[in-house]
Amino acid sequence: MMHTDTAPPGTAAPVFFVTDEEGHHSEGSTMLGFWLYLMSDCLIFATLFATYGVLGRNYAAGPAPKDLFDLTGIAVNTAMLLFSSITYGFAMLEMDKDNQRRTQMWLAVTGLFGVAFVALEIREFVHLFHEGAPPWRSAFLSSFYTLVSTHGLHVSFGILWLVTLMVQVQKYGLVAANKRRLMCLSMFWHFLDLIWIGVFTVVYLMGVLE
Amino acid sequence: MSAETGHLAPGHAAHGHGSHDHGHVHTEGGHGSVKSYVTGFVLSVILTVIPFWLVMGNVLDNSLVTTLVILALGGVQMVVHVVYFLHMSTKSEGGWTFMALIFTITLVVIMLSGSVWVMYHMNRNMMPMSGHEMMNKMR
């Protein structure tokens, strides 16, 4: 904007940016940008999965997955995330209909499922500590905690983001900016569910199978 | 700067400006319907229950076969999530999201299979059997 001041008088003010593009920009490419972020996040998880794949059998004469994991609890955990995925989907559908009250309701339900997931995971970790399986016990446990808690942290921050957006929607309504934010969180949330599929398959099911 | 204020201030003006055809196509194609979410959910439940059942019920005797089956089911469920929950298609965002996805999958496959493969052979070829490995064998 300062540049326009320095333009010589008489000539048409040079255009450094196309103002019309702005709205288009924020609507059109945010989703692509956010998708690219998710892909980079995917690479983080891939390195953690690779680490687990390499170290996951080094028990250092300590407990093995078979001794530690309770698959019933993991199944409940999986159900929590899956339910939260579909309830978030319902929130998005209500958002499309501009039904703010119902959007908020489904977002709240999603958040509760997310909280249940994180709570169950914390309970599992506490249980593992009591069993004598803290992260420093073996390479297997180090890589296990790193992978699973990175996912858990993602979900926790997702919940924080969800609450923030609920406050935003309450305050400003379902305006375009809020819709865009909700769509980003939607992708984030479903992506975390997708990562969890890898976690329960590779870590829990294959671990117990050994 | 101006982009920021554009979002915060009543986004309507900016929105109305920018979202001609493109914006419309985008919002309509982006969310799916009740049907797509429910389909995705039902498929996910099935694809989750089967592997848990296989492992918890000791259905197959051969653990290698079970491993391959649950890995395959996990892979299928990931595709289901991408299609029905993330609403990815080869056409969304002009094909760029799909390109990014393919690129990422390629990297992930190289990274995962490469790491596991290389480190497995390192262990095999270079290390004399250490104390705790022997203990693991004895367990």
Contacts between the chains, C-beta under 8 A, distances in Angstrom:
chain1	res1	chain2	res2	distance
A	20	B	17	6.4
A	20	B	18	7.1
A	21	B	18	7.4
A	22	B	2	7.2
A	22	B	3	6.3
A	22	B	6	5.8
A	22	B	14	6.2
A	22	B	17	7.7
A	22	B	18	6.6
A	23	B	6	7.2
A	23	B	14	3.9
A	23	B	15	5.7
A	23	B	16	7.6
A	23	B	17	4.4
A	23	B	18	2.5
A	23	B	19	6.6
A	24	B	17	7.7
A	24	B	18	3.6
A	24	B	19	7.0
A	24	B	20	7.9
A	24	B	22	6.8
A	24	B	23	7.2
A	25	B	3	7.5
A	25	B	18	7.1
A	26	B	3	6.8
A	26	B	6	6.9
A	26	B	7	6.5
A	26	B	14	7.2
A	26	B	18	7.2
A	27	B	15	7.0
A	27	B	18	5.7
A	27	B	19	5.3
A	27	B	22	7.8
A	27	B	23	4.8
A	27	B	26	6.8
A	28	B	18	7.7
A	28	B	22	5.7
A	28	B	23	6.8
A	28	B	26	6.6
A	29	B	93	7.8
A	31	B	26	7.4
A	31	B	30	7.1
A	31	B	93	6.4
A	31	B	97	7.7
A	32	B	93	4.6
A	32	B	96	5.5
A	32	B	97	6.1
A	32	B	100	7.9
A	35	B	93	7.3
A	35	B	97	4.7
A	35	B	100	6.1
A	35	B	101	8.0
A	36	B	100	5.7
A	39	B	100	5.1
A	39	B	101	6.9
A	39	B	103	7.6
A	39	B	104	4.2
A	42	B	104	5.4
A	42	B	108	6.7
A	43	B	104	6.7
A	43	B	107	6.3
A	43	B	108	6.9
A	43	B	111	7.6
A	46	B	107	7.3
A	46	B	108	4.2
A	46	B	111	5.2
A	46	B	112	6.1
A	47	B	111	6.6
A	49	B	112	6.2
A	50	B	111	5.5
A	50	B	112	5.2
A	50	B	115	3.9
A	50	B	116	6.8
A	51	B	115	7.7
A	53	B	112	6.5
A	53	B	115	6.4
A	53	B	116	4.5
A	54	B	115	5.7
A	54	B	116	6.2
A	54	B	119	4.3
A	54	B	120	8.0
A	58	B	132	7.7
A	59	B	132	7.4
A	59	B	136	5.8
A	60	B	132	5.0
A	61	B	132	4.8
A	61	B	135	4.2
A	61	B	136	6.7
A	61	B	139	7.7
A	64	B	139	7.7
A	71	B	52	6.6
A	71	B	55	6.7
A	71	B	56	5.3
A	72	B	56	7.8
A	75	B	48	8.0
A	75	B	52	5.3
A	75	B	56	8.0
A	78	B	48	5.8
A	78	B	52	7.8
A	79	B	48	8.0
A	82	B	41	7.0
A	82	B	44	5.7
A	82	B	45	6.8
A	82	B	48	6.7
A	85	B	41	7.3
A	85	B	44	7.6
A	85	B	81	7.7
A	85	B	85	5.8
A	86	B	37	5.7
A	86	B	38	7.5
A	86	B	40	7.7
A	86	B	41	4.4
A	89	B	32	7.3
A	89	B	37	3.8
A	89	B	40	7.8
A	89	B	41	7.8
A	89	B	85	6.6
A	90	B	34	7.8
A	90	B	37	7.0
A	92	B	31	5.2
A	93	B	31	6.7
A	93	B	32	7.9
A	93	B	33	7.2
A	93	B	34	6.1
A	93	B	37	7.2
A	96	B	27	7.6
A	96	B	31	5.6
A	175	B	10	7.1
A	175	B	11	5.0
A	175	B	12	6.9
A	176	B	11	4.2
A	176	B	12	6.7
A	176	B	14	7.6
A	176	B	15	3.9
A	177	B	7	4.6
A	177	B	8	7.3
A	177	B	11	4.4
A	183	B	30	6.8
A	183	B	31	7.9
A	187	B	86	6.1
A	190	B	81	6.2
A	190	B	85	4.1
A	190	B	86	5.1
A	191	B	86	7.0
A	193	B	81	6.3
A	193	B	85	7.1
A	194	B	78	5.5
A	194	B	81	4.6
A	194	B	82	7.0
A	194	B	85	7.9
A	194	B	86	7.7
A	197	B	48	7.9
A	197	B	74	5.3
A	197	B	77	5.1
A	197	B	78	5.5
A	197	B	81	7.1
A	198	B	74	6.6
A	198	B	78	7.4
A	200	B	48	7.9
A	201	B	51	6.5
A	201	B	70	5.6
A	201	B	71	6.4
A	201	B	73	7.7
A	201	B	74	3.7
A	202	B	71	7.9
A	202	B	74	7.7
A	205	B	51	5.6
A	205	B	52	7.1
A	205	B	55	4.8
A	205	B	70	5.3
A	206	B	67	5.8
A	206	B	70	7.0
A	206	B	71	7.8
A	208	B	55	5.9
A	209	B	55	5.7
A	209	B	63	5.2
A	209	B	66	5.9
A	209	B	67	6.1
A	209	B	70	7.9
A	210	B	63	7.4
